[in-house]
Amino acid sequence: MKKRLTICLLAAMAICSCSGDKQQQSTAAAPQETITSEEPAKAQENKGTIFHDITLPEALERAKAESKLVFIECHTKSCGPCRMMKKDIFPQEKVGNYINNNFISIMRDVEEGEGIEIAQKYNVGIYPSYLIVDAEGNCVGQVIGADKNAYSFIQKIKDAAAGKQ
């Protein structure tokens, strides 16, 4: 009986340690979602959209310094289309090239922290929503909803940034 118990415990430990290794490997291999200004080498590795881990006031400062607009991705944890965009659209190089070259981008959950204030300030009620904000904090355009096509999503962002809606 003790021998069987020992074998079962060893087997359980082996299974747990293997699944933990796989989880660590997959986490390590996953592309980074947020890039801070202190991590320029990692930013160059990321071919998709770079969402900076900074506050909105910091994003506005950077936008002013770099003559760019601010792109704010507004989502909730329970939003399926938001997760699809994060998984399928923002990692694409063509989307990253356009957004990274033209915007300082931040991502906010509108149900927590600064995201609550952003949703209230800019009257965001549908998710996902993408705000285009100038360096003074004025909303110049908004894209509402997910898009499965990267090219049409980029066009929607261009139109919103130009004030066409």
Buried (B, 14 or more C-beta within 10 A) or exposed (E): EEEEEEEEEEEEEEEEEEEEEEEEEEEEEEEBBBBEEEBEEBBEEBBBBBBBBBEBEBBBBBBBEEEBBBBBBBBBEEBEBBBBBBEBBBBBEBBBBBBBEBBBBBBBBBBEEBBEEBBEEBEBEEBBBBBBBBBEBEBBBBBBEBBEEBEEBBBBBBBBBEEEE
